[in-house]
Amino acid sequence: MKYRIIKNTELKPSALCLGGGVLCDLTKEKELFCLMDAFFEQGGNFIDTAHVYGKWLEGGRSTSEIMLGNWMKSRKNSRDMVVTTKGGHPELSTMEVQRLSKEELTADLNDSLHSMQVERIDLYWLHRDDEQREAGEIIESLNDFIREGKIRYIGTSNWSAARIREANAYAQRHGLQGFVANQPMWSLAHVDMKLMGDQTLRAMDADMLVLHRESAMAAIPFSSQAGGYFQKLADGKTIGDHLKAYHLAENINRLPVLQRLAQERGKSVNQVALAYLMKQPFTTIPIVGCGRIEQLQESLGAIEIELTAEQLKELETVS
């Protein structure tokens, strides 16, 4: 396993992050423990979860956090992990109503600490933004949690580049900790966000890319394999409605380049697409949603792939 440095932190997460969205079914504890064991045994120490993961199931509990907490307690390895989760997500029945007040964040954070059976979270993400709320107010709330010893570092997910800049500028002016990492939707495949069902998601765009390149802020992208879009395209499989947002001419035209690079390396197109993210000029740790060990093994195989600057540019400039 290779490890990455998140700027302005002491954290050294593994080069891939295992997505916790697959950890929600508590009746599958044995097989999901095996999945996390396989990741950990190969050096993986970074599992992404969120307070909202599992709340869509009957009972409305944070079952992904509970699963991860039970596994860490069973394996006695929480100190070996980069413990991370997200809070501040809207209630699923009222996605238009934001939840970033100090009281709401406190409730989410305390519940996450209980579910994960830890005293402190290494990297705490805000799952959504509330652009009607001053960025400085949010930074102040999060720094209170840092002073209380409940979290070490803070990050954003689904925030715009402008709001991240605003928040970090406030933090710098007031001697506070700012955001050290960002979780956008990002993969080699361009996405038409108008076709996404959840309009509160934020994808990597040109302004955000400038932010990361200029600041060297770490990016931890979700949907990093675009739901397997390129592999399905390469295999001649039907592109389902859930992938229509990726089924664009520029992605179809990108496939031959991706296939050539994959063939030259004896790798899959999915692996080369992941390698594209990991070879960015700033720390990028893709989140991979692997529900089975064989999927995990394939994703881990992307870590050793080398791509030159010219090959990255070739993949990016296809239109």
C-alpha positions as CSV (number, residue, x, y, z in Angstrom):
1,M,0.0,0.0,0.0
2,K,1.1,3.5,-0.7
3,Y,0.2,6.4,1.6
4,R,-0.5,10.1,1.0
5,I,0.0,13.3,2.9
6,I,-2.9,15.6,3.6
7,K,-1.4,19.1,3.7
8,N,-1.5,20.9,7.1
9,T,-2.2,17.7,9.0
10,E,-0.4,14.8,10.5
11,L,-2.7,12.3,8.7
12,K,-1.2,9.7,6.4
13,P,-4.2,7.9,4.8
14,S,-3.9,5.0,2.3
15,A,-3.8,5.9,-1.4
16,L,-7.4,4.5,-1.7
17,C,-10.3,5.1,0.5
18,L,-13.0,2.4,1.0
19,G,-16.5,3.8,0.6
20,G,-18.7,3.2,3.6
21,G,-22.0,3.4,1.6
22,V,-21.8,-0.4,1.2
23,L,-21.6,-1.0,5.0
24,C,-25.2,-0.2,5.9
25,D,-26.7,-3.7,6.2
26,L,-26.2,-4.8,9.7
27,T,-27.4,-8.3,8.8
28,K,-24.3,-8.7,6.6
29,E,-21.8,-8.1,9.4
30,K,-19.7,-11.2,8.7
31,E,-19.1,-10.5,5.0
32,L,-18.6,-6.8,5.5
33,F,-16.1,-7.4,8.3
34,C,-14.3,-9.7,5.8
35,L,-14.3,-6.8,3.3
36,M,-12.8,-4.4,5.8
37,D,-10.3,-7.0,7.0
38,A,-9.1,-7.5,3.4
39,F,-8.7,-3.7,3.0
40,F,-6.9,-3.4,6.4
41,E,-4.6,-6.4,5.8
42,Q,-3.3,-4.7,2.6
43,G,-2.6,-1.5,4.4
44,G,-5.9,0.3,3.9
45,N,-6.5,2.7,6.8
46,F,-9.1,5.1,5.4
47,I,-12.8,4.2,5.3
48,D,-15.3,6.9,4.3
49,T,-18.7,7.0,6.1
50,A,-21.3,9.5,7.1
51,H,-24.0,10.1,9.8
52,V,-26.7,9.8,7.1
53,Y,-25.5,6.5,5.6
54,G,-28.1,3.9,6.4
55,K,-30.8,6.3,7.4
56,W,-32.7,5.4,4.2
57,L,-33.2,1.9,5.6
58,E,-36.1,0.9,7.9
59,G,-35.4,2.2,11.4
60,G,-33.5,5.3,10.1
61,R,-30.2,4.6,11.9
62,S,-26.6,5.5,11.0
63,T,-25.8,1.9,10.3
64,S,-22.6,2.4,8.3
65,E,-21.0,4.2,11.2
66,I,-22.3,1.5,13.5
67,M,-20.9,-1.2,11.3
68,L,-17.5,0.5,11.1
69,G,-17.5,1.2,14.9
70,N,-18.3,-2.5,15.6
71,W,-15.5,-3.6,13.3
72,M,-12.9,-1.2,14.8
73,K,-13.8,-2.3,18.3
74,S,-13.7,-6.0,17.3
75,R,-10.3,-5.6,15.7
76,K,-9.0,-3.1,18.3
77,N,-7.5,-1.0,15.4
78,S,-9.2,2.4,15.7
79,R,-5.8,4.0,16.5
80,D,-4.4,2.5,13.2
81,M,-7.2,4.0,11.2
82,V,-7.7,7.6,9.9
83,V,-11.2,7.8,11.5
84,T,-13.5,9.9,9.4
85,T,-17.1,10.7,8.9
86,K,-19.5,13.3,7.6
87,G,-22.2,15.3,9.3
88,G,-24.6,18.2,8.6
89,H,-26.6,16.4,5.9
90,P,-30.2,17.5,5.4
91,E,-33.0,15.2,6.6
92,L,-33.7,12.9,3.7
93,S,-37.4,13.9,3.6
94,T,-36.5,17.6,3.4
95,M,-33.3,17.8,1.3
96,E,-34.0,21.5,0.7
97,V,-33.7,22.4,4.4
98,Q,-30.0,22.7,5.4
99,R,-28.7,21.6,8.8
100,L,-25.5,23.4,9.7
101,S,-26.5,25.2,12.9
102,K,-24.2,24.7,15.9
103,E,-26.9,22.7,17.6
104,E,-27.5,20.4,14.6
105,L,-23.8,19.8,14.1
106,T,-23.3,19.0,17.8
107,A,-26.1,16.5,17.7
108,D,-24.7,14.8,14.5
109,L,-21.1,14.8,15.8
110,N,-22.0,13.4,19.2
111,D,-24.2,10.7,17.6
112,S,-21.3,9.8,15.3
113,L,-18.8,9.5,18.1
114,H,-21.2,7.1,19.9
115,S,-22.0,5.0,16.8
116,M,-18.3,4.7,15.9
117,Q,-17.3,4.0,19.5
118,V,-14.5,6.5,19.4
119,E,-13.6,9.6,21.5
120,R,-12.3,11.7,18.6
121,I,-12.7,11.8,14.8
122,D,-9.5,12.5,12.8
123,L,-11.2,14.2,9.8
124,Y,-14.7,15.5,10.1
125,W,-16.5,16.5,6.9
126,L,-19.5,18.8,6.4
127,H,-21.7,16.7,4.0
128,R,-23.5,19.8,2.6
129,D,-23.3,23.6,2.7
130,D,-25.8,26.2,3.7
131,E,-24.9,29.2,1.6
132,Q,-27.4,31.4,3.6
133,R,-25.2,30.9,6.7
134,E,-21.9,32.9,7.1
135,A,-18.9,30.7,6.4
136,G,-17.2,32.2,9.5
137,E,-20.0,31.0,11.7
138,I,-19.5,27.5,10.5
139,I,-15.8,27.6,10.9
140,E,-16.3,28.9,14.5
141,S,-18.6,26.0,15.3
142,L,-16.1,23.4,14.0
143,N,-13.2,25.0,15.8
144,D,-15.2,24.7,19.0
145,F,-15.3,21.0,18.4
146,I,-11.6,20.9,17.8
147,R,-10.9,22.7,21.1
148,E,-13.2,20.2,22.8
149,G,-11.0,17.4,21.5
150,K,-13.9,15.8,19.5
151,I,-12.3,16.2,16.1
152,R,-8.7,16.9,14.8
153,Y,-9.2,18.3,11.3
154,I,-12.1,19.5,9.1
155,G,-13.1,19.0,5.5
156,T,-16.0,19.8,3.1
157,S,-18.1,17.8,0.8
158,N,-20.4,19.3,-1.9
159,W,-19.2,22.8,-1.3
160,S,-18.4,25.3,-4.0
161,A,-14.8,26.5,-4.5
162,A,-15.9,30.0,-3.7
163,R,-17.4,29.0,-0.3
164,I,-14.3,26.9,0.6
165,R,-12.1,30.0,-0.2
166,E,-14.4,32.2,1.9
167,A,-14.3,29.8,4.9
168,N,-10.5,29.3,4.8
169,A,-9.9,33.0,4.4
170,Y,-12.0,33.6,7.6
171,A,-10.0,30.9,9.4
172,Q,-6.7,32.4,8.4
173,R,-7.8,35.9,9.5
174,H,-8.9,34.7,12.9
175,G,-6.1,32.2,13.6
176,L,-8.5,29.2,13.3
177,Q,-8.2,25.9,11.6
178,G,-9.6,25.9,8.0
179,F,-10.7,23.0,5.8
180,V,-7.8,20.7,4.9
181,A,-9.5,18.5,2.3
182,N,-12.5,18.5,0.0
183,Q,-14.8,15.7,-1.2
184,P,-16.3,16.5,-4.6
185,M,-17.9,14.2,-7.1
186,W,-15.0,13.6,-9.6
187,S,-13.9,11.0,-12.0
188,L,-12.3,10.8,-15.4
189,A,-15.8,10.8,-16.9
190,H,-17.4,14.2,-17.3
191,V,-20.9,14.4,-15.8
192,D,-23.9,16.4,-16.7
193,M,-25.1,17.5,-13.2
194,K,-28.5,18.5,-14.6
195,L,-29.2,14.8,-15.1
196,M,-28.2,13.9,-11.5
197,G,-31.2,13.1,-9.2
198,D,-29.6,14.9,-6.2
199,Q,-29.1,18.5,-7.2
200,T,-27.3,19.2,-3.9
201,L,-24.2,17.4,-5.1
202,R,-21.1,19.3,-6.3
203,A,-18.8,18.0,-8.9
204,M,-15.2,19.0,-9.6
205,D,-15.3,22.0,-11.9
206,A,-12.8,24.4,-13.4
207,D,-12.8,26.8,-10.5
208,M,-12.5,24.0,-7.9
209,L,-9.6,22.5,-9.9
210,V,-7.8,25.8,-9.7
211,L,-8.4,25.9,-6.0
212,H,-6.8,22.5,-5.5
213,R,-3.9,23.2,-7.8
214,E,-3.1,26.6,-6.2
215,S,-3.5,25.5,-2.6
216,A,-2.5,21.9,-2.8
217,M,-5.6,21.1,-0.8
218,A,-6.3,17.3,-0.8
219,A,-9.2,16.0,-2.9
220,I,-11.0,12.8,-1.8
221,P,-13.4,12.3,-4.7
222,F,-16.6,10.2,-4.5
223,S,-18.1,8.4,-7.5
224,S,-14.4,8.1,-8.6
225,Q,-15.2,5.3,-11.0
226,A,-18.4,6.9,-12.4
227,G,-20.3,3.8,-11.4
228,G,-18.1,1.7,-13.6
229,Y,-19.3,3.6,-16.7
230,F,-16.1,3.2,-18.8
231,Q,-15.9,-0.5,-18.1
232,K,-19.5,-1.0,-19.0
233,L,-18.9,1.0,-22.2
234,A,-15.8,-1.1,-23.0
235,D,-17.7,-4.3,-22.4
236,G,-20.5,-3.3,-24.7
237,K,-23.0,-3.4,-21.8
238,T,-26.2,-1.3,-21.8
239,I,-25.8,2.0,-20.1
240,G,-28.7,2.2,-17.6
241,D,-30.6,5.3,-16.6
242,H,-28.5,5.7,-13.5
243,L,-25.4,6.3,-15.7
244,K,-27.1,8.6,-18.3
245,A,-25.5,11.7,-16.7
246,Y,-22.1,10.2,-17.9
247,H,-23.2,9.1,-21.3
248,L,-21.7,12.1,-23.2
249,A,-19.9,12.3,-26.5
250,E,-16.7,13.4,-24.8
251,N,-16.7,10.3,-22.6
252,I,-17.5,8.0,-25.5
253,N,-14.6,9.6,-27.4
254,R,-12.3,9.2,-24.4
255,L,-12.8,5.4,-24.3
256,P,-10.3,4.5,-27.1
257,V,-7.5,6.4,-25.4
258,L,-8.4,4.8,-22.1
259,Q,-8.5,1.3,-23.7
260,R,-5.1,1.8,-25.3
261,L,-3.4,2.9,-22.0
262,A,-5.1,0.0,-20.2
263,Q,-3.9,-2.6,-22.8
264,E,-0.3,-1.2,-22.7
265,R,-0.3,-1.9,-19.0
266,G,-2.3,-5.1,-18.9
267,K,-4.9,-3.4,-16.7
268,S,-8.6,-2.7,-16.9
269,V,-10.1,0.6,-18.0
270,N,-11.5,1.1,-14.5
271,Q,-8.0,0.8,-13.1
272,V,-6.5,3.3,-15.5
273,A,-9.4,5.7,-14.8
274,L,-8.6,5.5,-11.0
275,A,-4.9,6.0,-11.7
276,Y,-5.8,9.2,-13.6
277,L,-7.1,10.6,-10.3
278,M,-4.2,9.4,-8.2
279,K,-1.6,11.0,-10.5
280,Q,-2.9,14.6,-10.1
281,P,-0.4,17.3,-9.0
282,F,-2.1,17.5,-5.6
283,T,-3.0,14.8,-3.2
284,T,-6.0,12.9,-4.5
285,I,-7.4,9.8,-2.8
286,P,-10.3,8.3,-4.6
287,I,-13.2,6.7,-2.7
288,V,-14.0,3.3,-4.1
289,G,-17.4,1.8,-3.5
290,C,-16.5,-1.9,-3.4
291,G,-19.1,-4.3,-2.1
292,R,-17.1,-7.4,-2.8
293,I,-13.5,-8.4,-2.1
294,E,-12.8,-9.0,-5.8
295,Q,-13.9,-5.5,-6.6
296,L,-11.6,-4.2,-3.9
297,Q,-8.6,-6.2,-5.3
298,E,-9.2,-4.7,-8.7
299,S,-9.3,-1.2,-7.4
300,L,-6.2,-1.7,-5.3
301,G,-4.4,-2.8,-8.5
302,A,-4.7,0.8,-9.8
303,I,-2.2,2.1,-7.2
304,E,0.9,0.9,-9.0
305,I,-0.1,2.3,-12.5
306,E,2.1,5.1,-13.7
307,L,0.9,7.7,-16.1
308,T,3.0,10.5,-17.6
309,A,2.0,14.1,-17.7
310,E,1.5,13.8,-21.4
311,Q,-0.8,10.8,-20.9
312,L,-2.9,12.7,-18.3
313,K,-3.2,15.6,-20.7
314,E,-4.2,13.2,-23.5
315,L,-7.0,11.8,-21.3
316,E,-8.2,15.3,-20.3
317,T,-8.2,16.9,-23.7
318,V,-10.4,14.4,-25.6
319,S,-13.6,16.1,-26.7
